[in-house]
Amino acid sequence: MVPAAMAVSVPFCHAVLPFPAAARAPLARSRGGRLGLASCCGAGPISANAVTCAAPVAGAARVGRRRCELFDLHRQVVPYVDSWGWQKSIVERRKALVGIDTDTDEDHSDTLIALQHPPVYTLGNGNDEKYLNFNLEDSPIEIHRIDRAGQVTYHGPGQLVLYPVLNLRHQKKDLVWYQRSIEGVIIRALQSAFSIKAARIDGLTGVWVGDQKVAAIGITCARWIVYHGLALNVTTDLTPFEHIVPCGIKGRSVGSIKQILQKASSGRELNDAELMDIAYESLIKEFAEFFQLSLEPSPDLLL
């Protein structure tokens, strides 16, 4: 029997998770103030100025923007059921603030959680077992049924996962618009940070580089509060994707930022931690800019 993530008791939800000191460490740079990474298109090393840190989009300086708490765990590997418990707890509190009446809205802030997961498969509420290349009882890794839309996908170390909990009453009450907007955020982040030209493919949710899917998106909504989010393959081991048909899309492959950059630079060795930091900083910058949010880093995940 596959455990349902929403039914799992998560006592950790009520604990304080310290903000990791490592996540605040500056990126290592080579001489001349440049990041030690060649751009995808061979235009030379990326300038330190090309990667915008979280600080400029955080805090009260962004007058008129909606507040968004940022829980930065992007260097940590967090069990799936823990992050799922955090989201559920946040959503339940937020639902109480907006109420059932659409004219009632005392919800004054959003939330963004960034992290990585240990190896895990998640099955969306429309999952068909024909997209699994194994029996459910014999899954090679942990597996959970959850309430997001879509089919099966994989999460694991080296994959940057963002869980935005946003009140779309302050954006646009349109789930298709929201998904397309998330795709646009990822596309701009890949271009600005790595000179990778990513794109959408008509009829297929996600972000693609050529025929390879590099980012998956899965969401659900309660009273126009959206949660779950996006998963971007940065330095991910792609082997576990071979045991599934990712997102139920046949005939296409998955890729990662590291794989794409190495191919463009003839196999040059790249620093995994640095790639993750760059991807994280670029992604949250584009996210905050598009949704007009003032990101406020929180030292603790207190739920």
C-alpha positions in Angstrom: 0.0 0.0 0.0 1.4 3.4 -1.0 1.3 5.8 2.0 -0.7 8.9 1.5 1.4 11.9 2.4 -1.6 13.9 3.6 -2.4 11.3 6.1 1.1 11.1 7.6 1.5 12.5 11.1 4.3 15.1 11.1 5.2 16.0 14.7 8.2 18.0 13.3 5.7 20.5 12.0 5.5 22.1 15.5 9.2 22.3 16.0 11.7 25.1 15.3 14.0 24.3 12.4 17.0 26.6 12.6 17.9 28.6 9.6 21.0 26.9 8.2 24.2 29.0 8.6 25.6 27.4 5.4 22.7 28.9 3.5 23.9 32.4 4.4 27.5 31.8 3.3 28.6 33.9 0.2 29.4 32.2 -3.0 33.0 31.2 -3.6 34.6 33.3 -6.4 37.7 33.1 -8.4 40.2 35.9 -8.9 38.8 39.1 -10.5 35.4 38.7 -8.7 34.0 36.2 -11.2 32.2 33.0 -10.5 34.2 30.0 -11.6 31.6 28.9 -14.2 31.5 29.2 -18.0 28.2 30.3 -19.5 26.2 27.8 -21.5 26.6 29.6 -24.8 30.4 29.9 -24.5 30.4 33.7 -23.9 33.0 33.4 -21.1 32.7 33.3 -17.3 29.6 34.7 -15.6 30.2 38.0 -13.9 29.4 38.2 -10.2 27.0 41.0 -11.1 25.1 38.6 -13.4 23.8 36.7 -10.3 21.6 38.8 -8.1 21.5 37.7 -4.5 18.4 37.4 -2.4 19.1 40.6 -0.4 18.0 43.2 -3.0 14.5 41.7 -3.1 14.1 41.2 0.6 12.8 43.4 3.4 10.6 46.5 3.7 12.5 48.6 1.2 10.2 47.3 -1.5 7.3 49.7 -0.7 3.9 48.6 -2.0 4.9 45.0 -2.5 3.1 42.1 -0.8 5.1 40.6 2.0 6.4 37.0 1.5 8.2 35.0 4.2 11.2 33.2 2.7 12.4 30.0 4.4 15.8 29.3 2.7 16.7 25.6 3.1 18.0 25.3 -0.4 21.2 23.6 0.7 19.3 21.2 3.0 17.8 17.8 2.1 14.4 17.7 3.9 12.2 14.6 4.1 9.1 14.9 1.9 6.6 14.4 4.6 8.1 17.2 6.7 7.8 19.8 3.9 4.3 18.5 3.1 3.3 19.0 6.7 4.7 22.5 6.7 2.6 23.4 3.7 -0.6 21.9 5.1 -0.1 23.8 8.3 0.4 27.1 6.5 -2.5 26.6 4.2 -4.9 25.7 7.0 -4.0 28.9 8.9 -4.3 31.0 5.7 -7.7 29.5 4.8 -9.0 30.6 8.2 -7.9 34.2 7.3 -9.6 34.4 4.0 -12.8 32.6 5.0 -15.4 31.1 2.7 -16.8 34.5 1.6 -14.7 35.8 -1.2 -15.0 39.3 0.1 -13.3 38.3 3.4 -9.5 38.4 3.2 -7.4 39.1 6.3 -4.4 37.2 4.7 -1.6 39.7 4.5 1.4 37.7 3.5 2.6 34.8 1.4 5.2 32.1 2.0 8.1 30.7 -0.1 10.0 27.5 1.0 13.2 26.5 -0.9 14.8 23.1 -0.3 15.9 19.7 -1.6 14.5 16.3 -1.0 15.9 12.8 -0.4 15.0 10.4 -3.2 11.2 10.1 -3.4 8.4 9.6 -6.0 5.2 11.5 -5.6 1.9 10.6 -7.3 -0.5 13.3 -8.2 -4.3 13.0 -7.8 -4.7 12.0 -11.5 -2.0 9.3 -11.3 -2.3 6.3 -13.6 -0.1 3.3 -12.5 0.8 2.6 -16.1 3.4 5.4 -15.8 5.3 3.4 -13.2 7.8 0.9 -14.4 7.5 -1.1 -11.2 4.8 -2.5 -8.9 3.7 -0.1 -6.2 4.5 -2.6 -3.5 8.1 -2.9 -4.9 9.0 0.7 -5.3 12.8 1.2 -5.4 12.5 4.3 -3.3 10.0 6.1 -1.0 6.7 6.9 -2.7 3.7 9.1 -1.6 0.3 9.9 -3.0 -0.5 13.6 -2.7 -3.2 16.1 -3.7 -1.4 18.1 -6.4 -2.5 17.8 -10.0 -0.6 15.6 -12.5 1.1 12.2 -12.7 4.2 10.7 -11.1 7.4 12.7 -10.7 10.8 12.2 -8.9 12.5 14.4 -6.3 16.0 14.0 -5.0 19.2 15.7 -4.0 20.5 18.2 -6.5 17.0 19.2 -7.4 15.9 22.7 -6.3 12.3 22.6 -5.1 10.3 25.8 -4.4 7.0 25.6 -2.5 5.2 29.0 -2.9 2.1 29.3 -0.8 0.4 32.3 -2.5 -3.0 33.9 -2.2 -4.1 34.4 -5.9 -6.7 36.9 -4.8 -3.8 39.3 -4.7 -2.5 38.2 -8.1 -5.0 36.7 -10.6 -7.6 34.1 -9.8 -6.6 31.8 -12.7 -4.6 28.5 -12.2 -3.6 28.2 -15.8 -2.2 31.8 -15.7 -0.3 30.9 -12.5 1.3 27.8 -14.0 2.3 29.7 -17.2 3.7 32.4 -14.9 5.8 30.0 -13.0 7.2 28.6 -16.3 8.1 32.1 -17.3 9.9 32.7 -14.0 12.0 29.6 -14.6 12.8 30.4 -18.2 14.0 33.9 -17.3 16.1 32.6 -14.4 17.9 30.0 -16.6 18.6 32.7 -19.2 19.9 35.3 -16.8 22.0 33.0 -14.6 23.3 30.4 -17.1 22.5 31.8 -20.6 20.4 28.6 -21.1 17.6 29.2 -23.6 14.7 27.3 -22.2 11.1 27.3 -23.5 7.5 26.0 -23.1 6.1 23.3 -25.3 2.4 23.7 -26.2 0.2 21.3 -24.3 2.9 20.2 -21.9 3.3 21.8 -18.5 6.9 22.5 -17.4 10.1 24.0 -18.8 12.2 22.4 -21.6 15.6 22.8 -23.1 15.3 21.3 -26.5 13.6 17.9 -26.0 14.6 17.6 -22.3 12.4 18.6 -19.4 14.4 20.5 -16.8 11.6 21.7 -14.5 8.3 20.2 -13.4 5.3 22.1 -12.0 2.5 20.7 -9.9 0.0 22.7 -7.9 -3.3 22.6 -6.0 -5.6 25.3 -4.7 -7.9 25.9 -1.7 -9.9 29.1 -1.5 -7.5 30.6 -4.1 -4.5 29.8 -1.9 -2.1 27.8 -4.2 0.6 25.4 -2.9 3.0 22.7 -4.0 5.2 24.2 -6.6 8.1 23.6 -8.9 11.2 21.3 -9.1 14.2 22.4 -11.1 16.9 19.8 -11.9 20.2 21.5 -11.1 22.7 18.7 -10.4 20.2 15.9 -10.0 21.1 12.2 -10.6 18.6 11.5 -13.4 18.7 7.7 -13.0 15.5 7.4 -10.9 13.5 9.0 -13.8 14.2 5.8 -15.8 11.8 3.9 -13.5 8.8 6.1 -14.3 7.2 8.0 -17.2 7.8 11.5 -15.7 4.5 13.5 -15.6 3.0 10.9 -17.9 4.8 12.3 -20.9 6.1 9.6 -23.2 8.8 9.9 -25.8 10.7 12.8 -24.1 13.6 12.8 -21.7 14.7 14.8 -18.6 17.8 16.9 -18.2 19.6 19.0 -15.7 21.4 22.4 -15.6 24.7 20.6 -14.9 24.3 18.2 -17.8 23.5 21.0 -20.2 26.4 23.2 -19.1 28.9 20.3 -19.2 27.8 19.4 -22.7 28.2 23.0 -23.8 31.7 23.2 -22.2 33.0 19.8 -23.4 32.7 18.1 -20.1 34.3 20.8 -17.9 34.0 20.0 -14.2 31.5 22.1 -12.3 30.9 22.8 -8.7 27.6 21.3 -7.6 27.1 23.6 -4.5 27.9 26.7 -6.6 25.4 25.7 -9.3 22.7 25.2 -6.7 23.4 28.6 -5.1 23.3 30.4 -8.5 20.1 28.7 -9.5 18.4 29.5 -6.2 19.4 33.1 -6.2 18.3 33.7 -9.8 15.0 31.8 -9.3 13.9 33.7 -6.2 14.9 37.0 -7.8 12.7 36.4 -10.9 9.9 35.0 -8.7 9.8 38.1 -6.5 10.0 40.4 -9.4 7.2 38.8 -11.4 4.8 38.4 -8.5 5.8 41.8 -6.9 6.7 40.3 -3.6 9.0 41.6 -0.8 10.9 38.5 0.3 11.6 38.6 4.0 14.1 35.8 5.1 12.9 34.1 8.2 15.5 32.6 10.6 13.1 29.8 11.8 10.5 27.5 10.3 8.1 27.8 13.2 4.8 26.1 12.5 
